[in-house]
Amino acid sequence: MWLCRCDCGKEIITHSQRLKIGKTQSCGCYNSELTTIRNKQNTTILAGKNRLYRIYWGMRTRCYNSKDKAYKRYGARGITICAEWLSSFEIFQDWALKNGYKNSLSIDRINNDGNYEPSNCRWATAKEQANNRSTNKKEKEGKTE
């Protein structure tokens, strides 16, 4: 048994095996923080079951979930989401609504090699999206095809 002091300052007694295998990482405050975050996210999900919220989570999944089918074209290529959007759907939503979001549009990265961030994103039609794909040969030796 070990007497441990958590980063928050609280002391707990735990088995050495739990420390060795990483089962004990805090006094429980970390789990409380996670629960608070999850509850807030669940509230946002319930309150915001809308298209914009699905776009936001789709963006996050493509960039950070290696099991997502689109991950190889996003996260595996190093495409990330700016810290302010990553930390808050509300900040992303505020940007979206102030920058032309409509239900008929989807998020588009202006530079396909760039990240999801305010300076590199816009709301585009399906045709604009198709024209901006990395597989689309828009220009060849300065000529538009």
Backbone torsions as a table, in degrees:
resi	resn	phi	psi	omega
1	MET	NA	143.3	-179.4
2	TRP	-128.2	143.7	171.9
3	LEU	-95.6	119.1	-175.9
4	CYS	-120.8	148.0	175.8
5	ARG	-110.2	122.2	179.5
6	CYS	-72.0	160.5	175.8
7	ASP	-58.3	-27.3	179.8
8	CYS	-79.0	-10.7	178.7
9	GLY	106.3	-17.4	-179.2
10	LYS	-74.3	143.9	178.6
11	GLU	-103.2	141.9	176.2
12	ILE	-137.4	158.5	174.2
13	ILE	-109.7	130.0	-177.7
14	THR	-142.7	160.5	178.7
15	HIS	-72.4	146.1	179.5
16	SER	-62.2	-35.5	179.8
17	GLN	-61.5	-38.4	178.8
18	ARG	-65.4	-33.2	176.9
19	LEU	-71.6	-42.8	-178.2
20	LYS	-61.3	-42.1	-176.4
21	ILE	-92.1	1.7	175.8
22	GLY	82.0	14.5	179.4
23	LYS	-72.4	-30.7	177.6
24	THR	-107.4	113.3	179.7
25	GLN	-123.3	-10.4	177.4
26	SER	-159.1	178.3	179.1
27	CYS	-78.1	-6.6	-174.7
28	GLY	122.0	-11.7	-179.0
29	CYS	-66.7	-33.1	179.4
30	TYR	-63.0	-45.3	178.1
31	ASN	-63.6	-36.7	177.2
32	SER	-63.4	-40.9	178.2
33	GLU	-64.0	-43.8	179.2
34	LEU	-62.2	-41.4	178.9
35	THR	-62.0	-43.0	178.1
36	THR	-61.1	-44.1	179.6
37	ILE	-64.0	-46.4	179.9
38	ARG	-61.4	-41.9	178.9
39	ASN	-61.9	-40.9	178.8
40	LYS	-65.1	-43.1	178.4
41	GLN	-63.0	-42.8	179.6
42	ASN	-62.8	-38.3	177.2
43	THR	-63.2	-43.1	179.2
44	THR	-64.4	-41.0	179.5
45	ILE	-61.9	-46.7	-178.7
46	LEU	-66.5	-40.0	-178.3
47	ALA	-77.6	-25.7	-173.2
48	GLY	-120.8	38.5	176.8
49	LYS	-72.1	72.9	-179.0
50	ASN	-132.8	173.3	-176.0
51	ARG	-60.6	-42.3	-178.4
52	LEU	-62.1	-39.4	178.6
53	TYR	-66.4	-38.8	177.7
54	ARG	-65.1	-37.4	176.7
55	ILE	-61.9	-45.0	179.8
56	TYR	-59.1	-48.8	-178.6
57	TRP	-71.3	-30.6	175.2
58	GLY	-63.8	-41.3	177.7
59	MET	-61.6	-46.7	179.3
60	ARG	-62.2	-43.2	-177.8
61	THR	-66.1	-44.6	179.2
62	ARG	-59.5	-35.7	-175.4
63	CYS	-87.0	-29.2	-169.8
64	TYR	-124.1	-8.0	-180.0
65	ASN	-106.5	103.9	-176.5
66	SER	-63.9	-13.6	178.5
67	LYS	-88.5	-8.7	178.8
68	ASP	-72.3	139.5	-176.2
69	LYS	-63.8	-24.3	179.9
70	ALA	-92.7	-3.4	-175.8
71	TYR	-55.3	-39.0	-176.6
72	LYS	-62.3	-26.5	179.4
73	ARG	-90.9	-7.4	-177.0
74	TYR	-125.7	-85.8	-176.3
75	GLY	-57.0	-41.1	-179.2
76	ALA	-66.6	-24.0	176.9
77	ARG	-88.1	-0.7	179.3
78	GLY	92.0	8.9	178.2
79	ILE	-72.4	128.1	-179.4
80	THR	-127.2	179.9	177.3
81	ILE	-116.8	137.9	-179.9
82	CYS	-57.3	151.5	-174.4
83	ALA	-58.1	-39.4	-177.0
84	GLU	-66.8	-39.7	177.6
85	TRP	-71.6	-40.0	-178.0
86	LEU	-62.3	-34.4	-176.4
87	SER	-82.5	-16.1	-172.9
88	SER	-156.1	118.8	172.9
89	PHE	-61.2	-38.1	-176.8
90	GLU	-60.9	-38.6	178.1
91	ILE	-66.9	-43.9	176.4
92	PHE	-60.3	-45.3	-179.2
93	GLN	-60.9	-42.8	179.3
94	ASP	-60.5	-46.1	177.2
95	TRP	-59.5	-47.5	-176.7
96	ALA	-58.1	-48.1	-177.0
97	LEU	-68.0	-29.8	178.4
98	LYS	-83.9	-10.0	-174.6
99	ASN	-122.4	32.7	169.0
100	GLY	91.9	15.8	178.9
101	TYR	-60.3	134.2	172.0
102	LYS	-141.8	154.7	-179.9
103	ASN	-61.1	-20.8	-178.6
104	SER	-86.6	-4.2	-176.2
105	LEU	-112.7	162.0	175.0
106	SER	-131.2	162.4	-177.3
107	ILE	-74.0	138.4	-177.0
108	ASP	-135.6	131.7	173.8
109	ARG	-85.9	124.3	-178.2
110	ILE	-61.5	-48.7	174.0
111	ASN	-100.4	112.3	-176.3
112	ASN	-62.0	-18.6	177.3
113	ASP	-93.6	-2.8	-179.2
114	GLY	-91.7	171.0	-177.1
115	ASN	-86.3	169.0	171.5
116	TYR	-78.6	107.1	179.3
117	GLU	-157.3	157.8	-174.7
118	PRO	-52.9	-39.7	-177.3
119	SER	-75.6	-11.5	-177.4
120	ASN	-118.8	8.7	-177.8
121	CYS	-123.0	152.4	176.5
122	ARG	-151.0	169.7	175.1
123	TRP	-100.9	125.8	-172.3
124	ALA	-131.5	156.4	174.1
125	THR	-76.6	168.9	178.1
126	ALA	-60.2	-38.4	179.5
127	LYS	-66.0	-44.0	178.2
128	GLU	-62.4	-39.5	177.8
129	GLN	-60.9	-48.1	-178.5
130	ALA	-60.6	-39.7	179.4
131	ASN	-69.6	-19.9	-177.0
132	ASN	-98.6	4.6	179.7
133	ARG	-67.2	147.3	179.0
134	SER	-66.2	-21.8	179.8
135	THR	-85.5	-8.8	179.4
136	ASN	-83.7	125.9	179.6
137	LYS	-90.8	89.3	-177.3
138	LYS	-76.1	-39.9	-176.6
139	GLU	-134.0	140.0	175.1
140	LYS	-135.0	114.6	-179.3
141	GLU	52.7	43.9	175.0
142	GLY	81.0	-0.8	179.2
143	LYS	-105.9	139.9	177.3
144	THR	-85.1	130.5	179.1
145	GLU	-97.1	NA	NA
